[in-house]
């Protein structure tokens, strides 16, 4: 018995767009399908995929919403067409009025222009968010710049990603929270804290949280991601992410009771990040810095490869090709003592040397010494 193929579904972002275009909330759509709102959030974020009868009901509902959206768009297009016709009728004689120039077609952006647009759109907010994680202004700027440089090196992959801002944000957070940052000379000199006492207390409270809890709190209550998206970006399960969020909120509320309300906490995090005047570098300088780093790594890799090849060739040329036995240690021959170290000669050695000098320098006696 063959199993019928599963009903095709639109991508997660399209599912959410169809629901929002129909002015439906997640609880309302969950009621129509017969699931919980959390399940709908998981479907729209792409973390889970519906199966069985729920998939059939969900696909049928999305198809209906898509048809209704197409009908609305067609109706709007017809109304716009009629409006243009009425405007054309209201225009004066074209002989008396100059003819408008035709509209130019939109020009496709080059990779550099697309990168600059993404940087200009998201870099300022990412620098402020990273400042909440580190409490250091220069480190926040450097982390975002390094993340965008990595994105420029992998631009085809990042440009095709469904969430380029999330890709860069995750890279910047990983660089900012890396353990080796504490060994840099910059950490020996603390930066001036925020001027406002409330901001200073809130920032110190955030920095006392474990890095994972701090990142979860910033993503959920600061950036505004939902729980599945926060779990996906922090590479943790949804229950573990919820547990980290609860512990982080309890720690903040324990020191600042006024921030026990998540809405107040979200507003205070936004104010803390906005009060710091953090301006990222210009896009061309970021791209140029990434290209210089890439060239340096390439040249270093080539130099290391050449050195390794040269060392291998030199070793192959100078290595012995046959076995050479080691030289045996010296031994006393026919009463001649072994000379261990340089120094003055003993009486016996002086006598022996004089005897050798008195004998003949050539002849058979030198080859076959006689015993005395």
ChimeraX attribute file (.defattr): number of C-alpha atoms within 10 A of each C-alpha:
attribute: neighborCount
match mode: 1-to-1
recipient: residues
	/A:1	3
	/A:2	4
	/A:3	5
	/A:4	6
	/A:5	6
	/A:6	10
	/A:7	13
	/A:8	9
	/A:9	17
	/A:10	13
	/A:11	13
	/A:12	17
	/A:13	13
	/A:14	14
	/A:15	22
	/A:16	21
	/A:17	15
	/A:18	21
	/A:19	20
	/A:20	13
	/A:21	13
	/A:22	13
	/A:23	10
	/A:24	13
	/A:25	12
	/A:26	19
	/A:27	16
	/A:28	14
	/A:29	18
	/A:30	18
	/A:31	11
	/A:32	12
	/A:33	19
	/A:34	12
	/A:35	14
	/A:36	14
	/A:37	16
	/A:38	14
	/A:39	17
	/A:40	22
	/A:41	21
	/A:42	18
	/A:43	20
	/A:44	22
	/A:45	20
	/A:46	16
	/A:47	14
	/A:48	14
	/A:49	15
	/A:50	16
	/A:51	12
	/A:52	9
	/A:53	10
	/A:54	14
	/A:55	17
	/A:56	17
	/A:57	17
	/A:58	24
	/A:59	19
	/A:60	15
	/A:61	17
	/A:62	20
	/A:63	16
	/A:64	13
	/A:65	19
	/A:66	19
	/A:67	13
	/A:68	15
	/A:69	16
	/A:70	12
	/A:71	12
	/A:72	13
	/A:73	12
	/A:74	12
	/A:75	12
	/A:76	12
	/A:77	12
	/A:78	12
	/A:79	12
	/A:80	12
	/A:81	12
	/A:82	12
	/A:83	12
	/A:84	12
	/A:85	12
	/A:86	11
	/A:87	10
	/A:88	10
	/A:89	10
	/A:90	9
	/A:91	10
	/A:92	9
	/A:93	9
	/A:94	9
	/A:95	7
	/A:96	7
	/A:97	9
	/A:98	8
	/A:99	8
	/A:100	7
	/A:101	6
	/A:102	6
	/A:103	6
	/A:104	6
	/A:105	6
	/A:106	6
	/A:107	6
	/A:108	8
	/A:109	10
	/A:110	9
	/A:111	13
	/A:112	14
	/A:113	13
	/A:114	14
	/A:115	21
	/A:116	19
	/A:117	14
	/A:118	17
	/A:119	22
	/A:120	15
	/A:121	12
	/A:122	16
	/A:123	25
	/A:124	18
	/A:125	19
	/A:126	24
	/A:127	25
	/A:128	26
	/A:129	27
	/A:130	27
	/A:131	23
	/A:132	25
	/A:133	22
	/A:134	19
	/A:135	22
	/A:136	18
	/A:137	20
	/A:138	15
	/A:139	19
	/A:140	25
	/A:141	24
	/A:142	18
	/A:143	24
	/A:144	32
	/A:145	27
	/A:146	20
	/A:147	24
	/A:148	28
	/A:149	22
	/A:150	19
	/A:151	21
	/A:152	22
	/A:153	16
	/A:154	11
	/A:155	18
	/A:156	11
	/A:157	11
	/A:158	19
	/A:159	16
	/A:160	9
	/A:161	12
	/A:162	10
	/A:163	11
	/A:164	17
	/A:165	18
	/A:166	15
	/A:167	16
	/A:168	25
	/A:169	25
	/A:170	16
	/A:171	19
	/A:172	26
	/A:173	21
	/A:174	15
	/A:175	20
	/A:176	24
	/A:177	17
	/A:178	11
	/A:179	10
	/A:180	9
	/A:181	13
	/A:182	11
	/A:183	9
	/A:184	8
	/A:185	8
	/A:186	13
	/A:187	12
	/A:188	9
	/A:189	7
	/A:190	9
	/A:191	12
	/A:192	9
	/A:193	14
	/A:194	16
	/A:195	10
	/A:196	10
	/A:197	10
	/A:198	13
	/A:199	19
	/A:200	15
	/A:201	14
	/A:202	20
	/A:203	21
	/A:204	14
	/A:205	18
	/A:206	24
	/A:207	14
	/A:208	13
	/A:209	18
	/A:210	11
	/A:211	16
	/A:212	16
	/A:213	22
	/A:214	22
	/A:215	26
	/A:216	25
	/A:217	28
	/A:218	23
	/A:219	22
	/A:220	21
	/A:221	21
	/A:222	21
	/A:223	17
	/A:224	13
	/A:225	15
	/A:226	14
	/A:227	22
	/A:228	25
	/A:229	20
	/A:230	24
	/A:231	21
	/A:232	15
	/A:233	18
	/A:234	18
	/A:235	10
	/A:236	14
	/A:237	14
	/A:238	16
	/A:239	12
	/A:240	11
	/A:241	23
	/A:242	20
	/A:243	13
	/A:244	19
	/A:245	24
	/A:246	15
	/A:247	16
	/A:248	24
	/A:249	20
	/A:250	15
	/A:251	18
	/A:252	20
	/A:253	17
	/A:254	13
	/A:255	13
	/A:256	15
	/A:257	11
	/A:258	11
	/A:259	19
	/A:260	16
	/A:261	11
	/A:262	14
	/A:263	12
	/A:264	13
	/A:265	21
	/A:266	18
	/A:267	13
	/A:268	18
	/A:269	23
	/A:270	18
	/A:271	12
	/A:272	20
	/A:273	20
	/A:274	14
	/A:275	13
	/A:276	14
	/A:277	10
	/A:278	17
	/A:279	13
	/A:280	21
	/A:281	16
	/A:282	13
	/A:283	21
	/A:284	13
	/A:285	11
	/A:286	21
	/A:287	22
	/A:288	13
	/A:289	15
	/A:290	21
	/A:291	16
	/A:292	12
	/A:293	14
	/A:294	15
	/A:295	12
	/A:296	12
	/A:297	12
	/A:298	12
	/A:299	12
	/A:300	12
	/A:301	12
	/A:302	12
	/A:303	12
	/A:304	12
	/A:305	12
	/A:306	12
	/A:307	12
	/A:308	12
	/A:309	12
	/A:310	12
	/A:311	12
	/A:312	11
	/A:313	12
	/A:314	11
	/A:315	11
	/A:316	11
	/A:317	10
	/A:318	8
	/A:319	9
	/A:320	9
	/A:321	8
	/A:322	6
	/A:323	6
	/A:324	7
	/A:325	6
	/A:326	6
	/A:327	6
	/A:328	6
	/A:329	6
	/A:330	10
	/A:331	10
	/A:332	9
	/A:333	8
	/A:334	8
	/A:335	6
	/A:336	11
	/A:337	12
	/A:338	11
	/A:339	12
	/A:340	7
	/A:341	6
	/A:342	6
	/A:343	7
	/A:344	8
	/A:345	11
	/A:346	9
	/A:347	9
	/A:348	11
	/A:349	14
	/A:350	12
	/A:351	12
	/A:352	13
	/A:353	12
	/A:354	11
	/A:355	10
	/A:356	12
	/A:357	10
	/A:358	9
	/A:359	10
	/A:360	10
	/A:361	10
	/A:362	8
	/A:363	8
	/A:364	9
	/A:365	11
	/A:366	12
	/A:367	8
	/A:368	8
	/A:369	9
	/A:370	7
	/A:371	5
	/A:372	3
